[in-house]
Amino acid sequence: MAVNVTITPEAEKAFLALSQDKCADFVRISAGQTCGCGSIGYQMQWESERAGDDEALDAEGITLLVGVESRDLLDGSVIDYKKEAMSEGFYISNPNVASGCGCGGH
C-alpha cells in the first residue's frame, strides 16, 4: 500500500530551493512515537542511499524517502513550510493522528 502524503505549494517551493544546493541525493522522512502516550514525532534528514523497501515521493526536484517502519504513521500527513516571526521550516502534521500528549511529559 502506498503512503498518502500531501505536499503544500509552500513546501514544494522550499523543496525546489533545496534542490538547487543538495547535500545528498534524498531526504528521508521518519515518524515514530516520541513517548509512551503515543504522541508521534517527525524527522527529515539528508540521505545518500535508498533502501530496497523505501517508498519514494517526488517533491519538486527532491526525492523523499519513506521507510516501511514510518509508512503507517505518515499516511495522511501534510508537509508544509511556514515562515513566521520566530521560526521557519518544514512542518509535518497528520490529521488522522490524535494530537497532543496526554501524559504531560511535553
CYANA upper distance limits for C-alpha pairs under 8 A (distance plus 0.5 A):
  2 ALA  CA     55 GLU  CA      8.03
  3 VAL  CA     55 GLU  CA      8.27
  3 VAL  CA     71 ARG  CA      6.27
  3 VAL  CA     72 ASP  CA      7.87
  3 VAL  CA     74 LEU  CA      7.53
  3 VAL  CA     75 ASP  CA      5.52
  3 VAL  CA     76 GLY  CA      8.06
  4 ASN  CA     74 LEU  CA      8.14
  4 ASN  CA     75 ASP  CA      5.46
  4 ASN  CA     76 GLY  CA      5.76
  4 ASN  CA     77 SER  CA      7.63
  5 VAL  CA     74 LEU  CA      7.54
  5 VAL  CA     75 ASP  CA      6.61
  5 VAL  CA     76 GLY  CA      5.99
  5 VAL  CA     77 SER  CA      5.55
  5 VAL  CA     78 VAL  CA      6.34
  5 VAL  CA     79 ILE  CA      7.84
  6 THR  CA     76 GLY  CA      7.84
  6 THR  CA     77 SER  CA      6.80
  6 THR  CA     78 VAL  CA      5.19
  6 THR  CA     79 ILE  CA      6.67
  7 ILE  CA     11 ALA  CA      6.56
  7 ILE  CA     12 GLU  CA      6.96
  7 ILE  CA     59 ALA  CA      7.95
  7 ILE  CA     78 VAL  CA      6.39
  7 ILE  CA     79 ILE  CA      5.36
  7 ILE  CA     80 ASP  CA      6.83
  8 THR  CA     12 GLU  CA      6.73
  8 THR  CA     78 VAL  CA      7.70
  8 THR  CA     79 ILE  CA      6.78
  8 THR  CA     80 ASP  CA      5.84
  8 THR  CA     81 TYR  CA      8.13
  9 PRO  CA     13 LYS  CA      6.79
  9 PRO  CA     80 ASP  CA      8.38
 10 GLU  CA     14 ALA  CA      6.91
 10 GLU  CA     80 ASP  CA      6.82
 10 GLU  CA     81 TYR  CA      5.94
 10 GLU  CA     82 LYS  CA      8.00
 11 ALA  CA     15 PHE  CA      6.60
 11 ALA  CA     79 ILE  CA      7.04
 11 ALA  CA     80 ASP  CA      5.37
 11 ALA  CA     81 TYR  CA      5.11
 11 ALA  CA     90 PHE  CA      7.48
 12 GLU  CA     16 LEU  CA      6.63
 12 GLU  CA     59 ALA  CA      6.46
 12 GLU  CA     60 GLU  CA      6.29
 13 LYS  CA     17 ALA  CA      6.83
 13 LYS  CA     60 GLU  CA      7.96
 14 ALA  CA     18 LEU  CA      6.77
 14 ALA  CA     81 TYR  CA      7.45
 15 PHE  CA     19 SER  CA      6.62
 15 PHE  CA     59 ALA  CA      6.79
 15 PHE  CA     60 GLU  CA      6.44
 15 PHE  CA     61 GLY  CA      7.50
 15 PHE  CA     62 ILE  CA      6.76
 16 LEU  CA     20 GLN  CA      7.39
 16 LEU  CA     59 ALA  CA      8.06
 16 LEU  CA     60 GLU  CA      5.55
 16 LEU  CA     61 GLY  CA      6.30
 16 LEU  CA     62 ILE  CA      7.67
 17 ALA  CA     21 ASP  CA      7.99
 18 LEU  CA     22 LYS  CA      6.54
 18 LEU  CA     62 ILE  CA      8.13
 19 SER  CA     60 GLU  CA      8.15
 19 SER  CA     61 GLY  CA      5.94
 19 SER  CA     62 ILE  CA      6.24
 23 CYS  CA     46 TRP  CA      7.04
 24 ALA  CA     46 TRP  CA      6.20
 24 ALA  CA     47 GLU  CA      6.30
 24 ALA  CA     48 SER  CA      5.58
 25 ASP  CA     46 TRP  CA      8.02
 25 ASP  CA     47 GLU  CA      7.02
 25 ASP  CA     48 SER  CA      5.84
 25 ASP  CA     49 GLU  CA      7.94
 25 ASP  CA     62 ILE  CA      8.16
 25 ASP  CA     63 THR  CA      7.89
 26 PHE  CA     46 TRP  CA      6.34
 26 PHE  CA     47 GLU  CA      5.53
 26 PHE  CA     48 SER  CA      6.58
 26 PHE  CA     49 GLU  CA      7.87
 26 PHE  CA     50 ARG  CA      8.19
 26 PHE  CA     62 ILE  CA      6.94
 26 PHE  CA     63 THR  CA      5.67
 26 PHE  CA     64 LEU  CA      6.38
 26 PHE  CA     65 LEU  CA      7.24
 27 VAL  CA     44 MET  CA      6.95
 27 VAL  CA     45 GLN  CA      5.93
 27 VAL  CA     46 TRP  CA      4.99
 27 VAL  CA     47 GLU  CA      5.98
 27 VAL  CA     62 ILE  CA      7.61
 27 VAL  CA     63 THR  CA      6.83
 27 VAL  CA     64 LEU  CA      5.34
 27 VAL  CA     65 LEU  CA      6.56
 28 ARG  CA     43 GLN  CA      8.43
 28 ARG  CA     44 MET  CA      6.03
 28 ARG  CA     45 GLN  CA      5.89
 28 ARG  CA     46 TRP  CA      6.71
 28 ARG  CA     47 GLU  CA      6.51
 28 ARG  CA     64 LEU  CA      6.16
 28 ARG  CA     65 LEU  CA      5.08
 28 ARG  CA     66 VAL  CA      6.63
 28 ARG  CA     67 GLY  CA      8.46
 29 ILE  CA     42 TYR  CA      7.65
 29 ILE  CA     43 GLN  CA      6.19
 29 ILE  CA     44 MET  CA      5.10
 29 ILE  CA     45 GLN  CA      7.37
 29 ILE  CA     64 LEU  CA      7.25
 29 ILE  CA     65 LEU  CA      6.56
 29 ILE  CA     66 VAL  CA      6.04
 29 ILE  CA     67 GLY  CA      8.35
 29 ILE  CA     70 SER  CA      8.47
 30 SER  CA     42 TYR  CA      6.17
 30 SER  CA     43 GLN  CA      5.66
 30 SER  CA     44 MET  CA      6.95
 30 SER  CA     66 VAL  CA      7.09
 30 SER  CA     67 GLY  CA      7.68
 30 SER  CA     70 SER  CA      6.12
 30 SER  CA     74 LEU  CA      8.49
 31 ALA  CA     40 ILE  CA      7.12
 31 ALA  CA     41 GLY  CA      6.14
 31 ALA  CA     42 TYR  CA      5.02
 31 ALA  CA     43 GLN  CA      6.96
 31 ALA  CA     69 GLU  CA      8.50
 31 ALA  CA     70 SER  CA      5.60
 31 ALA  CA     73 LEU  CA      6.57
 31 ALA  CA     74 LEU  CA      7.06
 32 GLY  CA     40 ILE  CA      5.95
 32 GLY  CA     41 GLY  CA      6.04
 32 GLY  CA     42 TYR  CA      7.23
 32 GLY  CA     70 SER  CA      7.33
 32 GLY  CA     73 LEU  CA      7.61
 33 GLN  CA     38 GLY  CA      6.04
 33 GLN  CA     39 SER  CA      6.02
 33 GLN  CA     40 ILE  CA      5.01
 33 GLN  CA     41 GLY  CA      6.54
 34 THR  CA     38 GLY  CA      7.48
 34 THR  CA     39 SER  CA      6.11
 34 THR  CA     40 ILE  CA      6.12
 34 THR  CA     41 GLY  CA      6.06
 35 CYS  CA     39 SER  CA      6.72
 36 GLY  CA    103 CYS  CA      8.48
 37 CYS  CA    101 CYS  CA      6.98
 37 CYS  CA    102 GLY  CA      6.83
 37 CYS  CA    103 CYS  CA      6.47
 38 GLY  CA    101 CYS  CA      8.18
 39 SER  CA     98 ALA  CA      8.23
 39 SER  CA     99 SER  CA      7.48
 39 SER  CA    100 GLY  CA      7.13
 39 SER  CA    101 CYS  CA      6.29
 40 ILE  CA     73 LEU  CA      8.14
 40 ILE  CA     97 VAL  CA      8.47
 42 TYR  CA     92 ILE  CA      7.25
 50 ARG  CA     54 ASP  CA      7.05
 50 ARG  CA     65 LEU  CA      7.87
 51 ALA  CA     67 GLY  CA      8.34
 53 ASP  CA     67 GLY  CA      7.11
 53 ASP  CA     68 VAL  CA      6.94
 54 ASP  CA     65 LEU  CA      6.38
 54 ASP  CA     66 VAL  CA      5.93
 54 ASP  CA     67 GLY  CA      5.12
 54 ASP  CA     68 VAL  CA      6.88
 55 GLU  CA     65 LEU  CA      6.15
 55 GLU  CA     66 VAL  CA      5.64
 55 GLU  CA     67 GLY  CA      6.92
 55 GLU  CA     68 VAL  CA      8.17
 56 ALA  CA     63 THR  CA      6.73
 56 ALA  CA     64 LEU  CA      6.07
 56 ALA  CA     65 LEU  CA      5.28
 56 ALA  CA     66 VAL  CA      7.02
 57 LEU  CA     63 THR  CA      6.20
 57 LEU  CA     64 LEU  CA      5.47
 57 LEU  CA     65 LEU  CA      6.95
 57 LEU  CA     66 VAL  CA      8.45
 58 ASP  CA     62 ILE  CA      6.69
 58 ASP  CA     63 THR  CA      5.42
 58 ASP  CA     64 LEU  CA      6.75
 59 ALA  CA     63 THR  CA      6.61
 59 ALA  CA     64 LEU  CA      7.39
 66 VAL  CA     70 SER  CA      6.88
 66 VAL  CA     71 ARG  CA      6.90
 67 GLY  CA     71 ARG  CA      6.95
 70 SER  CA     74 LEU  CA      6.54
 71 ARG  CA     75 ASP  CA      6.41
 74 LEU  CA     94 ASN  CA      7.56
 75 ASP  CA     94 ASN  CA      8.23
 76 GLY  CA     94 ASN  CA      6.39
 76 GLY  CA     95 PRO  CA      7.58
 76 GLY  CA     96 ASN  CA      6.99
 77 SER  CA     92 ILE  CA      7.09
 77 SER  CA     93 SER  CA      5.96
 77 SER  CA     94 ASN  CA      4.60
 77 SER  CA     95 PRO  CA      7.37
 77 SER  CA     96 ASN  CA      8.28
 78 VAL  CA     92 ILE  CA      6.17
 78 VAL  CA     93 SER  CA      5.87
 78 VAL  CA     94 ASN  CA      6.61
 79 ILE  CA     90 PHE  CA      7.30
 79 ILE  CA     91 TYR  CA      6.28
 79 ILE  CA     92 ILE  CA      5.12
 79 ILE  CA     93 SER  CA      7.22
 80 ASP  CA     90 PHE  CA      6.11
 80 ASP  CA     91 TYR  CA      5.64
 80 ASP  CA     92 ILE  CA      6.86
 81 TYR  CA     88 GLU  CA      8.01
 81 TYR  CA     89 GLY  CA      5.98
 81 TYR  CA     90 PHE  CA      4.83
 81 TYR  CA     91 TYR  CA      6.40
 82 LYS  CA     87 SER  CA      8.38
 82 LYS  CA     88 GLU  CA      6.11
 82 LYS  CA     89 GLY  CA      6.17
 82 LYS  CA     90 PHE  CA      6.98
 82 LYS  CA     91 TYR  CA      7.72
 83 LYS  CA     87 SER  CA      6.72
 83 LYS  CA     88 GLU  CA      4.80
 83 LYS  CA     89 GLY  CA      7.08
 84 GLU  CA     88 GLU  CA      6.40
101 CYS  CA    105 GLY  CA      7.63
101 CYS  CA    106 HIS  CA      7.11
